[in-house]
Amino acid sequence: MTANTLHRLRHKRGDTFAFATPLQILVDDTPVANVTGWAATCTINTASGQKIADAAVTLAPTLLTIEVPGGTWGWPVGPARFDVMFTDPAGRVAHTQTVEFEVVRSETTP
């Protein structure tokens, strides 16, 4: 996945899906330094809400990584989106903002 601040995020169909971003989790306006025991889940959907894939989420104190193992050849071309749902050790749930991106056709295929 490539990012450019002037353009919408794009993902070429068939590429491995991987997305990483800096992360700061706040609880009562205080940054969380230890994410041990936290769970994170992510589902990638079309703009109409049809599930495309479940993504593996890796949490580190300052980095969030989302990856879908295997290829994405079966993904539909068009707008897509995801968010990440966090659950802390006490069972409290919070979501990130929704990330929107475009799945675009690959010119070279296997």
TADA-V932222 format. One record per backbone hydrogen bond with DSSP energy under -0.5 kcal/mol. NH is the residue of the N-H (numbers start at 1). CO is the residue of the C=O. E is the energy in kcal/mol with one decimal. If there is no record, write none. Layout:
NH,CO,E + NH,CO,E
This chain:
2,10,-1.5 + 4,7,-0.5 + 7,4,-1.5 + 9,100,-0.6 + 10,2,-1.1 + 11,102,-2.9 + 13,104,-3.2 + 15,12,-2.1 + 17,68,-0.8 + 18,16,-0.6 + 19,66,-2.8 + 21,64,-2.2 + 23,62,-2.0 + 26,24,-0.5 + 27,30,-2.5 + 30,27,-1.4 + 32,25,-3.0 + 33,31,-0.6 + 35,33,-0.6 + 38,35,-2.1 + 39,87,-2.6 + 41,85,-2.1 + 42,55,-0.6 + 43,83,-0.7 + 44,53,-3.4 + 45,81,-2.8 + 46,50,-2.7 + 47,79,-1.5 + 49,46,-1.8 + 52,44,-3.4 + 53,44,-1.7 + 55,42,-2.4 + 56,67,-3.2 + 58,65,-2.8 + 60,63,-1.9 + 63,60,-0.5 + 64,21,-2.6 + 65,58,-2.3 + 66,19,-3.3 + 67,56,-2.4 + 68,17,-2.2 + 69,67,-0.6 + 75,72,-1.7 + 78,103,-2.2 + 80,101,-3.0 + 81,45,-2.6 + 82,99,-1.9 + 83,43,-0.6 + 85,41,-2.7 + 86,84,-0.6 + 86,94,-3.5 + 87,39,-2.5 + 88,92,-2.4 + 91,88,-2.6 + 94,86,-2.1 + 96,84,-2.1 + 99,82,-3.4 + 100,98,-0.5 + 101,80,-2.6 + 102,9,-2.3 + 103,78,-2.7 + 104,11,-2.5 + 104,102,-0.6 + 109,107,-0.5
